[in-house]
């Protein structure tokens, strides 16, 4: 049973009258089937080149962002100020000709400021729903940890079920739908740490890091006189991205590789350095991200190396370390890499792949 069906069944059991409404306002799909790998590569290459005009010298970060987009996921960009977190989110949003909204999270932001609110119309003597900024294909949430947990929770249903419930009425969000949130892990005054349930809904987390001297010099030469975002034009649209997502959904993954993904997630639950391992949702997101990684690599099937390529950004932010692990300066990334080395890699035909050294 799907999440939407579960919500409807729960409401019915509780005696609630829940109306499902499709709210127009996003991109409308043209009904075409999945795209081919050639079209996928061409489209992704153009989007990546567009984003790299803004985020110079970070192709790996751009790759993870595109993997998250094709995996129907959400991206958390976490790093120190000034390294391009918001620029990455805006560049990806502007590269796709679809509906885009931006939310600046602040301590006084309310849940209705995100989801929308029902307003009484005196002329029609009825309530009208005014949609919030979450009704867009790509939602950029800047400094998400600046808002209170009550406001952060307004995104939980949106991110997991692609719908918003206001006053017992459910409004479905248009596809594709992606949340790109940023947060600063250093300046913690006046912030609210994301709870585990919120972090678990982000498919991947990336840290941009400082550029190398050559890339920073190129950035100074090219961007000192103007904002590169000003001249950024869309190179794709929402309907095309939806077709690319359909292609990724149809990627073949052998039973051995599916079992390997399950074993990787299960192994994190047995690590003594962790208080909380990867959830079943993390396993699903790992498989979806691996499918997207395989598509970007030009294959129609998933190999263990695809799981390795996305394991750290998909799993690390979901883990909770013990106090002893923090004292020993161990990180979640170290734990994931250790799990990748301990869990046996499946071997067999159909290009199952091998462990990279």
Secondary structure by P-SEA (a helix, b strand, c coil): ccaaaaaaaaaaaaccbbbbbbccccccccccccccaaaaaaaaaaaaaaaaacccccaaaaaaaaaaaaacbbbbbbccccccaaaaaaaaaaacccbbbbbbccccccccccbbbbbbbccccbbbbbbccccccbbbbcccccccccccccccccccccccccccbbbbbcccbbbbbbbbcccccccccccaaaaaacccccccccccaaaaaaaaaccccccccccccccccaaaaaaaaaaaaaccccaaaaaaaaaaaaaaaacccccccccaaaaaaaaaaaaaaaaaaccccccaaaaaacccccccccccccaaaaaacccaaaaaaaaaaccbbbbbccccccccc
